[in-house]
Amino acid sequence: MRPPVNSSAFAHALKAAARGEAAPVLAWLDSDGGGPINAQCLTGSSTLLQKAAACGADALVEALLARGAKVNLQDDEGVTALHAAAHRGHLGVVQQLIRAQAAFDICDTDGLTPLEWAVDAARPEIAELLQQQVFEPRVLSGLLDAQLVAKLCALRSTVTPVHDDGAGHEVIFLHAAQAKLHLSAEVEEI
């Protein structure tokens, strides 16, 4: 469910973000009539972070991430900020998003990852950076042993992952695997 926002003021903030103009975006966020950092427009579901990433606005992306912008939100086409930055060739933004734990394997509605967007747009430096990324599961220390983590990683490679549901809940690949009955009894127990 999208957070309610003043649509005309938010539209102005989105346009400013698409131009990389930090001052109007931050002013909207800080104003009494401003909305939440992760607000999405009613048509297309774009976020401020997606717009800023698409135009390569490094400083604005940094400011939005510092304020808690969710890095893996998807628009109506399944596009994340990482897709947009990779396609447009904004290496600095891609690096920022990776540091902010952007999921590099989220697929858009056509089943394409940010890496595939970078390749399609002839962005070899970004494609190489994304190819170097390795999934590292976030687990509590001592909860899982290395052997079980390896099994989970192997399972993850057989299931298309699903990520942020837009309401702040991470829907991880185990949910998708369970729905497809790919889980072993040992993994189900965890």
Summary of the structure (lengths in Angstrom):
residues: 190
radius of gyration: 17.7
end to end distance: 29.5
largest distance: 52.9
contacts: 570
relative contact order: 0.10
helix: 49%
strand: 0%
